[in-house]
Amino acid sequence: MPRYRYKAFSDDGTIIEDVAEVPDPQSLFQLLQEKGLHLINYTSEEAKVEEVKDQKEEKAQKKRRFSLFGGVSDADISLFTRQLSALVGAGVSIVDALEVVGEQLPNPKLKEAVLEVAKDVSEGNSLTNAMRKHPKVFPELVVNLVQVGEETGELDKALMRASEYYEKMAMIKSKIKSASFYPISVMVVAVIIVTAILYFIVPTFSEIYESLGGSLPLPTQILIGMSNALRENIGLIILSIVIFSIAFKQAYSRNYRFRRFIHSKLLNLPKFGDLFMKSAMAKFGRTMATLFSSGVSIERALEVAGNVAGNLVIKEAVDSVRKDITEGMSMWSAMEKTKMFPSMVIAMVKVGEETGQLDQMLESIARFYEDEVDRTVEGLISLIEPLMIVFLGVIIGGILIGLYMPIFKMGELIR
């Protein structure tokens, strides 16, 4: 049973501080009334008292709060909605289903939110309103699908659509990461190797060459100069990298114009820009198809699709389309006006609007660009691998040549 610390006074003015073991604060209020005690600064029947926890519980709560700093991934949302859909479809009450699923979720932040949602629903709130209280956990798309599911009585189907959607999104993001991970990892390894060679190995060769006398080849002089500069300014270099990283992160998160500038440059990158565009179109098509086919209005679907596109330039284009549609323009005309959407997407949307099968056309767009992301990633990886090998060969080979060129003249230097 929980324990509560309280501070009260008796009728004769005596101040009493103690701890009581009661089920809840209201029971404590009743207990104090029976004893003729009055809580200090008490103004309502909701007694404001401090619950006393033992040390083990406090440590567990601290650990739990610390673990809640992690994020909720698309795979986590997909797992949650799939399990909840299965239980709701089997006839389990929504509160029981939420509690069962919540207890089994591996993500602590999502688990905490789901159990709080279950509590809110048990108190009479709708599932939609309960989920809206946790915007950092439950994405906008999930909330919209749940709202449609509650209104139509097909909550299990709406949750299954959400699960399939986030499963697709997780796959797209995984493809993007796999395409960018290889060159980034190779660059990091190359920087570490080059730094180690310049800091530890080159100075040894430099001392040997200085002891022999004579003039060194230009590549060797450049290499030794780089090594000396690195050793003399290593602290300043590390500090500069840290400051730049923090400044970039702050500017990216807080400055809209700077973030938009970065996003526009990403779309213009050789090879990778095409991948980012296809990824954005796949997200746009999948989001629109999922929401529109579920009964969400096209304006609301466009608003959500813009937010999940992952690129501010494309989001602005989608927002422009939504604004033009509210003013009476057709969707394909509004998309063509932005000059951001590929001609194939515009053509398929036009056909969908004219035939009344827009949801099917959006589904086709999503599938097409999901396949295009797969092919583009495979092509990039096959192109990047030999380029990275050549890159590393040139860097390491250049260093080795600079180090060993004087050795070829070793006999002359000794004489």
C-alpha positions as CSV (number, residue, x, y, z in Angstrom):
1,M,0.0,0.0,0.0
2,P,1.4,3.5,-0.8
3,R,2.6,5.8,1.9
4,Y,2.0,9.6,2.0
5,R,3.9,12.2,3.9
6,Y,1.7,15.1,5.2
7,K,1.9,18.2,7.3
8,A,-1.2,19.1,9.4
9,F,-2.3,21.0,12.5
10,S,-4.7,20.1,15.3
11,D,-7.5,22.3,16.8
12,D,-5.1,23.5,19.4
13,G,-2.6,24.7,16.8
14,T,-0.1,21.9,17.2
15,I,1.9,21.2,13.9
16,I,2.1,17.5,13.1
17,E,4.4,16.0,10.4
18,D,4.0,12.3,9.8
19,V,3.6,9.5,7.2
20,A,0.4,7.5,6.7
21,E,-0.2,4.3,4.8
22,V,-3.4,4.7,2.9
23,P,-4.7,3.6,-0.6
24,D,-4.9,7.2,-1.9
25,P,-4.8,10.9,-0.9
26,Q,-8.6,11.0,-0.5
27,S,-8.4,8.3,2.1
28,L,-5.7,10.3,3.9
29,F,-8.0,13.3,4.0
30,Q,-10.8,11.3,5.5
31,L,-8.3,9.7,8.1
32,L,-7.1,13.1,9.2
33,Q,-10.7,14.4,9.5
34,E,-11.5,11.5,11.8
35,K,-8.4,12.5,13.9
36,G,-9.4,16.1,14.0
37,L,-6.4,17.2,11.9
38,H,-6.3,19.7,9.1
39,L,-3.8,19.7,6.2
40,I,-1.8,22.9,6.0
41,N,-2.7,25.1,2.9
42,Y,-5.5,22.7,2.2
43,T,-8.2,24.2,0.0
44,S,-10.0,21.4,-1.7
45,E,-10.8,17.7,-1.3
46,E,-7.9,16.8,-3.6
47,A,-5.2,16.6,-0.9
48,K,-1.9,17.7,-2.2
49,V,0.5,15.3,-0.3
50,E,3.8,13.7,-1.2
51,E,3.9,10.0,-1.8
52,V,6.9,8.3,-0.1
53,K,8.7,5.8,-2.2
54,D,11.4,3.4,-1.1
55,Q,14.9,3.6,-2.6
56,K,14.5,0.7,-4.9
57,E,11.4,2.1,-6.4
58,E,13.0,5.5,-6.8
59,K,15.9,4.0,-8.6
60,A,13.6,2.0,-10.9
61,Q,11.6,5.1,-11.7
62,K,14.8,7.1,-12.5
63,K,16.0,4.3,-14.8
64,R,12.6,4.2,-16.4
65,R,12.5,7.9,-17.0
66,F,16.0,7.8,-18.4
67,S,15.0,5.1,-20.9
68,L,12.1,7.2,-22.0
69,F,14.5,9.6,-23.7
70,G,14.7,7.2,-26.7
71,G,12.5,7.7,-29.7
72,V,9.7,5.6,-31.2
73,S,10.6,4.2,-34.6
74,D,8.3,3.3,-37.5
75,A,8.9,-0.4,-36.7
76,D,7.7,0.2,-33.1
77,I,4.5,1.8,-34.4
78,S,4.0,-0.9,-36.9
79,L,4.3,-3.6,-34.2
80,F,1.9,-1.8,-31.9
81,T,-0.8,-1.2,-34.4
82,R,-0.6,-4.7,-35.8
83,Q,-1.0,-6.3,-32.4
84,L,-3.8,-3.9,-31.3
85,S,-5.6,-4.6,-34.6
86,A,-5.4,-8.4,-34.0
87,L,-6.9,-8.1,-30.5
88,V,-9.6,-5.6,-31.4
89,G,-10.5,-7.7,-34.4
90,A,-10.8,-10.7,-32.1
91,G,-13.4,-8.9,-30.0
92,V,-11.2,-7.9,-27.1
93,S,-12.3,-4.6,-25.5
94,I,-10.1,-1.6,-26.5
95,V,-9.0,-1.0,-22.9
96,D,-7.9,-4.6,-22.3
97,A,-6.3,-4.7,-25.7
98,L,-4.3,-1.6,-25.0
99,E,-3.1,-3.0,-21.6
100,V,-2.1,-6.4,-23.1
101,V,-0.2,-4.8,-26.0
102,G,1.3,-2.1,-23.8
103,E,2.8,-4.6,-21.4
104,Q,4.5,-6.5,-24.2
105,L,6.0,-3.6,-26.1
106,P,9.8,-3.6,-26.1
107,N,10.1,0.2,-26.5
108,P,9.7,1.8,-23.0
109,K,8.5,5.2,-24.2
110,L,5.8,3.6,-26.4
111,K,4.9,1.3,-23.6
112,E,4.4,4.2,-21.1
113,A,2.3,6.1,-23.6
114,V,0.1,3.1,-24.5
115,L,-0.7,2.3,-20.8
116,E,-1.6,6.0,-20.2
117,V,-3.9,5.9,-23.3
118,A,-5.5,2.7,-21.8
119,K,-6.1,4.6,-18.5
120,D,-7.6,7.6,-20.4
121,V,-9.9,5.3,-22.4
122,S,-11.1,3.5,-19.3
123,E,-12.1,6.9,-17.9
124,G,-14.4,7.6,-20.8
125,N,-12.1,9.3,-23.4
126,S,-12.1,8.2,-27.0
127,L,-9.0,6.4,-28.3
128,T,-8.4,9.3,-30.7
129,N,-8.4,12.0,-28.0
130,A,-6.3,9.9,-25.7
131,M,-3.6,9.3,-28.4
132,R,-3.6,13.0,-29.3
133,K,-2.2,13.7,-25.8
134,H,1.0,12.1,-26.9
135,P,2.0,13.8,-30.1
136,K,5.7,12.8,-29.8
137,V,4.8,9.1,-29.6
138,F,1.7,8.6,-31.9
139,P,2.2,10.1,-35.4
140,E,-0.5,12.3,-37.0
141,L,-1.3,9.6,-39.5
142,V,-2.0,7.0,-36.9
143,V,-4.3,9.4,-35.0
144,N,-6.2,10.2,-38.2
145,L,-6.7,6.6,-39.1
146,V,-7.8,5.7,-35.6
147,Q,-10.3,8.6,-35.7
148,V,-11.7,7.2,-39.0
149,G,-11.8,3.7,-37.6
150,E,-13.8,4.8,-34.5
151,E,-16.2,6.8,-36.7
152,T,-16.8,3.9,-39.1
153,G,-16.7,1.1,-36.6
154,E,-13.8,-0.5,-38.4
155,L,-11.0,0.3,-36.0
156,D,-9.2,-3.1,-36.5
157,K,-9.0,-2.4,-40.3
158,A,-7.7,1.2,-39.7
159,L,-5.0,-0.1,-37.4
160,M,-4.0,-2.7,-39.9
161,R,-3.6,-0.1,-42.6
162,A,-1.5,1.9,-40.2
163,S,0.7,-1.1,-39.5
164,E,1.2,-1.8,-43.2
165,Y,2.0,1.8,-43.8
166,Y,4.7,2.1,-41.1
167,E,6.1,-1.3,-42.2
168,K,6.6,0.2,-45.7
169,M,8.0,3.5,-44.2
170,A,10.5,1.5,-42.2
171,M,11.6,-0.4,-45.3
172,I,12.1,2.9,-47.3
173,K,14.1,4.5,-44.5
174,S,16.2,1.3,-44.1
175,K,17.0,1.5,-47.8
176,I,18.1,5.1,-47.5
177,K,20.3,4.3,-44.5
178,S,21.9,1.4,-46.3
179,A,22.8,3.6,-49.3
180,S,24.3,6.3,-47.2
181,F,25.9,4.1,-44.5
182,Y,28.6,2.6,-46.7
183,P,30.2,5.8,-48.0
184,I,29.9,7.5,-44.6
185,S,31.5,4.5,-42.8
186,V,34.3,4.3,-45.4
187,M,35.0,8.1,-45.0
188,V,35.1,7.8,-41.2
189,V,37.5,4.8,-41.4
190,A,39.7,6.7,-43.9
191,V,39.9,9.8,-41.7
192,I,40.9,7.7,-38.7
193,I,43.6,5.8,-40.6
194,V,45.0,9.0,-42.2
195,T,45.0,10.8,-38.9
196,A,46.8,7.9,-37.2
197,I,49.4,7.7,-39.9
198,L,50.0,11.5,-39.8
199,Y,50.1,11.7,-36.0
200,F,52.1,8.5,-35.1
201,I,54.0,7.2,-38.1
202,V,55.1,10.2,-40.2
203,P,57.0,11.9,-37.3
204,T,59.2,8.7,-37.0
205,F,60.1,8.8,-40.7
206,S,60.6,12.6,-40.4
207,E,63.3,12.1,-37.6
208,I,65.1,9.5,-39.7
209,Y,65.2,11.7,-42.8
210,E,66.4,14.8,-40.7
211,S,69.2,12.7,-39.3
212,L,70.4,11.8,-42.8
213,G,70.3,15.3,-44.1
214,G,69.8,16.3,-47.7
215,S,66.7,17.7,-49.4
216,L,63.4,15.8,-49.3
217,P,61.0,15.3,-52.3
218,L,58.1,17.8,-52.4
219,P,55.4,15.1,-51.6
220,T,57.4,14.1,-48.5
221,Q,57.8,17.7,-47.4
222,I,54.0,18.3,-47.8
223,L,53.3,15.1,-45.8
224,I,55.6,16.1,-43.0
225,G,54.1,19.6,-42.9
226,M,50.6,18.2,-42.6
227,S,51.8,15.9,-39.8
228,N,53.4,18.8,-37.9
229,A,50.3,21.0,-38.3
230,L,48.1,18.1,-37.0
231,R,50.3,17.4,-34.0
232,E,50.6,21.1,-33.0
233,N,46.9,21.9,-33.4
234,I,45.2,18.6,-32.6
235,G,43.3,20.2,-29.6
236,L,42.1,23.1,-31.7
237,I,41.1,20.9,-34.6
238,I,38.9,18.7,-32.3
239,L,37.4,21.7,-30.6
240,S,36.6,23.3,-34.0
241,I,34.9,20.0,-35.1
242,V,32.8,19.9,-31.9
243,I,31.8,23.6,-32.1
244,F,30.9,23.2,-35.8
245,S,28.8,20.1,-35.1
246,I,26.9,21.8,-32.3
247,A,26.4,25.0,-34.3
248,F,25.2,23.0,-37.3
249,K,22.8,21.0,-35.2
250,Q,21.3,24.0,-33.5
251,A,21.0,25.9,-36.8
252,Y,19.4,22.9,-38.5
253,S,16.8,22.4,-35.7
254,R,15.9,26.0,-35.0
255,N,16.4,27.9,-38.3
256,Y,13.8,27.1,-40.9
257,R,15.6,28.8,-43.8
258,F,18.9,27.0,-43.0
259,R,17.1,23.6,-42.8
260,R,15.3,24.3,-46.1
261,F,18.6,25.3,-47.7
262,I,20.1,21.9,-46.7
263,H,17.0,20.0,-48.0
264,S,17.2,21.8,-51.3
265,K,20.9,20.9,-51.7
266,L,20.1,17.3,-50.8
267,L,17.7,17.1,-53.8
268,N,20.4,18.4,-56.1
269,L,23.2,16.0,-55.0
270,P,24.5,13.8,-57.9
271,K,22.8,10.4,-57.7
272,F,21.7,10.8,-54.1
273,G,19.4,13.6,-55.0
274,D,17.4,11.3,-57.3
275,L,17.2,8.8,-54.4
276,F,15.9,11.4,-52.0
277,M,13.3,12.6,-54.5
278,K,12.1,9.0,-55.2
279,S,12.0,8.3,-51.4
280,A,9.8,11.5,-50.9
281,M,7.5,10.5,-53.7
282,A,7.1,7.0,-52.2
283,K,6.3,8.4,-48.8
284,F,3.8,10.9,-50.4
285,G,2.1,8.2,-52.5
286,R,1.9,5.7,-49.6
287,T,0.6,8.3,-47.1
288,M,-2.0,9.7,-49.5
289,A,-3.2,6.2,-50.6
290,T,-3.5,5.0,-46.9
291,L,-5.4,8.1,-45.7
292,F,-7.6,8.7,-48.7
293,S,-8.7,5.1,-49.1
294,S,-9.5,5.1,-45.4
295,G,-12.0,8.0,-45.8
296,V,-9.8,10.9,-44.7
297,S,-10.5,14.1,-46.7
298,I,-8.0,14.9,-49.4
299,E,-7.1,18.2,-47.8
300,R,-6.3,16.5,-44.5
301,A,-4.4,13.7,-46.3
302,L,-2.3,16.3,-48.1
303,E,-1.5,18.1,-44.8
304,V,-0.2,14.8,-43.2
305,A,1.6,13.8,-46.4
306,G,3.5,17.0,-46.5
307,N,4.6,16.5,-42.9
308,V,5.9,13.0,-43.5
309,A,7.6,13.8,-46.8
310,G,10.9,14.3,-45.0
311,N,11.9,17.4,-47.1
312,L,10.9,21.0,-46.6
313,V,11.0,21.8,-50.3
314,I,8.6,19.0,-51.1
315,K,6.4,19.9,-48.0
316,E,6.0,23.4,-49.3
317,A,5.0,22.0,-52.7
318,V,2.4,19.7,-51.0
319,D,1.1,22.6,-48.9
320,S,0.7,24.7,-52.1
321,V,-1.3,21.9,-53.7
322,R,-3.5,21.7,-50.6
323,K,-4.2,25.4,-50.7
324,D,-5.0,25.4,-54.4
325,I,-7.4,22.4,-54.0
326,T,-9.3,24.3,-51.3
327,E,-9.7,27.1,-53.8
328,G,-11.3,24.8,-56.3
329,M,-8.3,23.7,-58.5
330,S,-7.9,20.0,-59.4
331,M,-5.2,18.1,-57.7
332,W,-3.2,17.3,-60.8
333,S,-3.3,21.0,-61.9
334,A,-2.1,22.1,-58.5
335,M,0.7,19.6,-58.6
336,E,1.8,20.6,-62.0
337,K,1.8,24.3,-60.9
338,T,4.5,23.6,-58.3
339,K,6.9,22.1,-60.8
340,M,8.2,19.8,-58.1
341,F,6.3,16.6,-58.9
342,P,7.5,14.2,-61.6
343,S,5.4,14.1,-64.8
344,M,4.4,10.5,-64.2
345,V,3.0,11.3,-60.8
346,I,0.9,14.2,-62.3
347,A,-0.3,12.0,-65.1
348,M,-1.4,9.2,-62.8
349,V,-3.2,11.6,-60.5
350,K,-4.9,13.2,-63.4
351,V,-6.2,9.8,-64.6
352,G,-7.3,8.9,-61.1
353,E,-9.3,12.1,-60.7
354,E,-10.9,11.8,-64.1
355,T,-11.9,8.1,-63.6
356,G,-12.8,8.4,-59.9
357,Q,-10.1,5.9,-58.9
358,L,-7.6,8.3,-57.3
359,D,-7.0,6.0,-54.3
360,Q,-5.9,3.2,-56.7
361,M,-3.6,5.6,-58.7
362,L,-2.0,6.8,-55.4
363,E,-1.4,3.2,-54.5
364,S,0.2,2.6,-57.8
365,I,2.4,5.6,-57.4
366,A,3.5,4.4,-54.0
367,R,4.4,0.9,-55.2
368,F,6.2,2.3,-58.3
369,Y,8.4,4.6,-56.3
370,E,9.0,2.0,-53.5
371,D,10.4,-0.3,-56.2
372,E,12.4,2.6,-57.7
373,V,14.0,3.3,-54.3
374,D,15.1,-0.4,-54.2
375,R,16.6,-0.2,-57.6
376,T,18.3,3.1,-57.0
377,V,19.8,1.9,-53.8
378,E,21.2,-1.2,-55.4
379,G,22.6,0.9,-58.3
380,L,24.2,3.3,-55.9
381,I,25.8,0.6,-53.8
382,S,27.2,-1.1,-56.9
383,L,28.6,2.3,-58.0
384,I,29.9,3.4,-54.7
385,E,31.9,0.3,-53.8
386,P,34.5,0.6,-56.6
387,L,34.7,4.4,-56.1
388,M,35.4,4.0,-52.4
389,I,38.1,1.4,-53.2
390,V,39.7,3.8,-55.6
391,F,39.4,6.7,-53.1
392,L,41.1,4.8,-50.3
393,G,43.8,3.5,-52.7
394,V,44.6,7.1,-53.8
395,I,44.7,8.4,-50.2
396,I,46.7,5.6,-48.6
397,G,48.9,5.2,-51.7
398,G,49.7,8.9,-51.8
399,I,50.8,8.8,-48.2
400,L,53.0,5.7,-48.7
401,I,54.6,7.2,-51.8
402,G,55.3,10.4,-49.8
403,L,56.9,8.3,-47.0
404,Y,59.0,6.0,-49.1
405,M,60.2,8.3,-51.9
406,P,63.3,9.4,-49.8
407,I,64.2,5.7,-49.1
408,F,64.8,5.4,-52.9
409,K,67.5,8.0,-52.4
410,M,68.8,6.5,-49.1
411,G,72.2,5.6,-50.6
412,E,72.7,9.1,-51.9
413,L,71.7,10.6,-48.5
414,I,74.1,8.4,-46.6
415,R,77.0,9.3,-48.9
